[in-house]
Amino acid sequence: MVVPMSLVLFTFIGMLDELGLGDDKILFTHFRIPEESLDDRLFPLISEEHVVILLKYVPRFKEIEVYIETYVSLVEQHLMEMRSRRGKGVVIEDIEEGDLVKEAEKDGKLCLLE
C-alpha cells in the first residue's frame, strides 16, 4: 500500500500538535541522519520530500532524532554564518595528544583524555 505524501506530512504535523507545537507558532524542524554527527548531518524537514527522506531511515533505525525550534532557527543562522566564513583565512591545526597534556600541565588543570 502506498501512502500519499500529503498524509505523511499531515501525520507529522499532527504529532507536533499533540506536543503543543501546533497552530500560531513558527516552527523550524530538522532531523539528524542516524549514525552521523550532529554538525554534519542535520537535515531540514520543510516539505513532503524532506519527510520522505526521513522515512527512508525508519526501517533501519528504531529512533530518529527530530529537533524543533520555535520562532527563530538558530541552526539555519549558524549554518549561514559558517558558509560565509568558510575559506576566509581559516587555519585548521591537528592537535596531538601530547600537546593537550603539556598545555594542561602548564595551567595546573586536570586533563582526561578519552
C-alpha positions in Angstrom: 0.0 0.0 0.0 1.4 3.4 -1.0 0.7 6.2 1.4 0.1 9.6 -0.2 2.8 12.1 0.8 0.3 14.7 1.9 -1.0 12.2 4.5 2.6 11.6 5.8 3.2 15.3 6.2 -0.3 15.7 7.8 0.6 12.9 10.3 3.9 14.6 11.2 2.1 18.0 11.8 -0.5 16.1 13.9 2.3 14.8 16.1 3.7 18.3 16.6 0.1 19.4 17.5 0.0 16.7 20.2 3.2 18.1 21.7 1.6 21.6 21.9 3.6 22.9 19.0 0.8 23.5 16.6 -1.0 26.5 15.2 0.1 30.0 15.8 3.8 29.1 16.1 6.6 29.4 13.6 8.4 26.1 13.7 11.7 25.0 12.2 12.2 21.2 12.3 15.3 19.2 11.5 16.3 15.6 11.9 19.7 14.1 12.4 20.6 11.4 9.9 21.2 8.3 12.1 24.8 7.4 12.8 26.1 10.8 11.6 27.4 13.7 13.6 25.0 16.5 14.6 27.4 19.0 13.0 27.4 17.4 9.6 24.1 15.7 9.0 21.3 17.8 10.4 18.6 17.8 7.7 15.6 20.2 7.5 12.0 19.0 7.5 10.3 21.6 5.3 8.3 19.8 2.7 6.8 16.4 1.8 10.1 15.5 0.0 12.0 16.0 3.2 9.6 13.8 5.2 10.2 11.1 2.5 13.9 11.3 3.1 13.3 10.9 6.9 11.1 7.9 6.2 13.8 6.1 4.3 15.7 5.7 7.6 12.7 4.3 9.5 13.0 0.6 8.6 16.7 0.5 9.7 16.5 2.6 12.9 14.2 2.4 15.9 14.8 6.1 16.9 15.4 9.1 14.8 16.2 12.4 16.5 14.0 15.3 15.5 14.9 18.9 16.6 12.3 21.6 16.8 13.0 25.3 17.2 10.3 27.9 17.6 10.2 31.4 16.0 13.9 31.7 15.0 16.1 28.9 13.6 19.4 29.1 15.3 20.6 26.1 13.2 19.9 28.0 10.0 21.5 31.1 11.3 24.6 29.1 12.4 24.9 27.4 9.0 24.7 30.7 7.2 27.5 32.1 9.4 29.6 29.0 8.8 29.1 29.3 5.0 30.0 33.0 5.0 33.3 32.3 7.0 34.4 29.2 5.0 37.7 29.7 3.2 38.5 33.2 4.6 41.9 32.6 6.1 40.9 29.9 8.5 43.8 27.6 9.6 43.0 24.2 11.0 45.7 22.6 13.0 45.9 19.0 14.2 46.2 18.7 18.0 48.4 15.9 19.1 47.6 14.1 22.4 50.9 15.2 23.9 50.1 18.9 23.2 46.9 18.6 25.3 48.8 17.1 28.3 51.6 19.7 28.1 49.0 22.6 28.0 47.1 21.1 30.9 50.3 20.8 33.0 51.1 24.4 32.3 47.8 25.6 33.6 47.8 23.2 36.5 44.5 21.7 35.4 43.5 18.0 35.4 43.1 16.7 31.8 41.2 13.5 31.0 41.7 12.1 27.5 39.3 9.5 26.2 
